[in-house]
Structures are given as structure tokens and as C-alpha cells.
Amino acid sequence: MITKISKPIILLLFIIISVIFYTSLDNNVAKLRESQSNVDILESSVSDQEQEITQLQSKLESSQNQITQEKVLRDELLLQKEGELIFKLPAIVDVSISPSPSPTPVTPWEEWQEVLFN
């Protein structure tokens, strides 16, 4: 009789262990998917940062150019070389003269209408 009882108990224990193992695997898969999405987000952030670094490095290289440095000294800081005169010219305003529309000739009849009715 003990053998008959022990077999269902062993089967029940096996089922319980299987259910626990399955739920554990399911939880691990969910954590793995969440971790993968976090990794994807971080990789995109890293690529954005790398692009920004590349842009800033190119900006730095161009600013270290001697011509650029002299332009900053002259234009922004208003510095000049010794014995040099600087003339600051006003901004040139582009004035384009458009031909004014010529008045249409008024007929005498229209002149009389304006005088009498207006």
C-alpha cells in the first residue's frame, strides 16, 4: 500500500517542481526581454553621443585654424594689429527701386462722373 501512495506523491512532486521550473523560466525570459530593450535604448543613445562628439571634434579642429582665430580676434573681440587702422563700414542696405505703377489715363466722361456723383 505504501508503494501505491508513494507513486502519486512522486508524480505530484514532479508536477510541482515542473510548474516552479516553468514559472522561473518564464520570469527569466521576461527579464531578458526587458534587458534587451534597455540595451537597445542605450546603444541608440551611445550612437547619438558619438555623432555629437564627431561634430564637436570637427568644430574644434576648425576653430583651431589660424584664419578662424584671427577672424574671431578681429570681428568679435575688435582687436587689431599694431599700427593698423580699422574702418567699420555700415551695413549696405539693398534698396531696389521698383517702378511705381503709372496712373491709368482717365477719360473725360469718368472725370465728369467723379465730379457729379462723388
C-alpha positions as CSV (number, residue, x, y, z in Angstrom):
1,M,0.0,0.0,0.0
2,I,2.9,2.4,0.6
3,T,4.1,1.9,-3.0
4,K,0.7,2.9,-4.3
5,I,0.7,6.1,-2.3
6,S,4.3,6.9,-3.0
7,K,3.8,6.9,-6.8
8,P,1.1,9.6,-6.8
9,I,3.2,11.6,-4.3
10,I,6.2,11.3,-6.5
11,L,4.1,12.3,-9.5
12,L,2.6,15.3,-7.6
13,L,6.1,16.4,-6.5
14,F,7.3,16.1,-10.1
15,I,4.4,18.2,-11.3
16,I,5.0,20.9,-8.7
17,I,8.7,21.1,-9.5
18,S,7.9,21.3,-13.2
19,V,5.5,24.2,-12.6
20,I,8.0,26.0,-10.5
21,F,10.7,25.4,-13.1
22,Y,8.4,26.7,-15.9
23,T,7.4,29.9,-14.0
24,S,11.1,30.5,-13.2
25,L,12.0,30.2,-16.9
26,D,9.1,32.5,-17.9
27,N,10.3,35.2,-15.4
28,N,13.8,34.9,-16.7
29,V,12.6,35.3,-20.3
30,A,10.7,38.4,-19.3
31,K,13.7,39.9,-17.6
32,L,15.9,39.0,-20.6
33,R,13.5,40.8,-23.0
34,E,13.4,43.9,-20.7
35,S,17.2,43.9,-20.5
36,Q,17.4,43.6,-24.3
37,S,15.2,46.6,-24.8
38,N,17.3,48.6,-22.3
39,V,20.4,47.6,-24.2
40,D,18.8,48.8,-27.5
41,I,18.0,52.1,-25.9
42,L,21.5,52.6,-24.6
43,E,23.1,51.6,-27.9
44,S,21.0,54.3,-29.7
45,S,22.0,56.8,-27.0
46,V,25.7,55.9,-27.5
47,S,25.4,56.3,-31.3
48,D,23.8,59.7,-30.8
49,Q,26.6,60.7,-28.4
50,E,29.2,59.5,-30.8
51,Q,27.7,61.6,-33.6
52,E,27.7,64.7,-31.3
53,I,31.3,64.0,-30.4
54,T,32.3,63.8,-34.0
55,Q,30.6,67.1,-34.7
56,L,32.2,68.8,-31.8
57,Q,35.6,67.5,-32.8
58,S,35.3,68.9,-36.3
59,K,34.1,72.2,-34.8
60,L,37.2,72.2,-32.5
61,E,39.5,71.4,-35.4
62,S,38.1,74.3,-37.5
63,S,38.3,76.7,-34.6
64,Q,41.9,75.9,-34.0
65,N,42.7,77.0,-37.6
66,Q,44.7,80.2,-37.6
67,I,42.4,82.0,-40.0
68,T,39.5,81.3,-37.8
69,Q,41.3,82.5,-34.7
70,E,42.2,85.8,-36.5
71,K,38.6,86.2,-37.6
72,V,37.4,85.9,-34.1
73,L,40.0,88.3,-32.8
74,R,39.2,90.9,-35.4
75,D,35.4,90.6,-35.7
76,E,34.2,89.6,-32.3
77,L,36.8,91.0,-30.0
78,L,37.5,94.0,-32.2
79,L,41.3,93.7,-31.8
80,Q,43.8,95.0,-34.3
81,K,47.4,94.6,-35.1
82,E,49.9,97.3,-34.1
83,G,49.8,100.3,-36.4
84,E,46.7,99.0,-38.2
85,L,43.6,101.1,-38.9
86,I,40.2,99.6,-39.0
87,F,37.3,101.2,-40.8
88,K,34.0,99.8,-39.9
89,L,31.6,100.4,-42.7
90,P,27.8,100.5,-42.2
91,A,25.8,97.6,-43.4
92,I,24.7,98.1,-47.0
93,V,21.0,98.3,-47.4
94,D,19.8,96.9,-50.7
95,V,17.3,99.5,-51.9
96,S,15.7,98.3,-55.0
97,I,13.6,100.9,-56.7
98,S,10.5,99.3,-58.2
99,P,8.8,101.3,-60.8
100,S,5.6,102.9,-59.4
101,P,2.6,102.0,-61.4
102,S,1.6,104.8,-63.7
103,P,-1.9,106.1,-63.3
104,T,-4.2,105.0,-65.9
105,P,-5.5,107.9,-68.0
106,V,-8.9,108.9,-67.0
107,T,-11.3,109.7,-69.8
108,P,-13.3,113.0,-69.6
109,W,-16.5,111.1,-69.1
110,E,-15.0,109.4,-66.0
111,E,-13.9,112.8,-64.7
112,W,-17.5,114.1,-65.0
113,Q,-18.9,111.1,-63.2
114,E,-16.5,111.6,-60.4
115,V,-17.3,115.3,-60.1
116,L,-21.1,114.8,-60.2
117,F,-21.6,111.7,-58.2
118,N,-18.7,111.8,-55.6
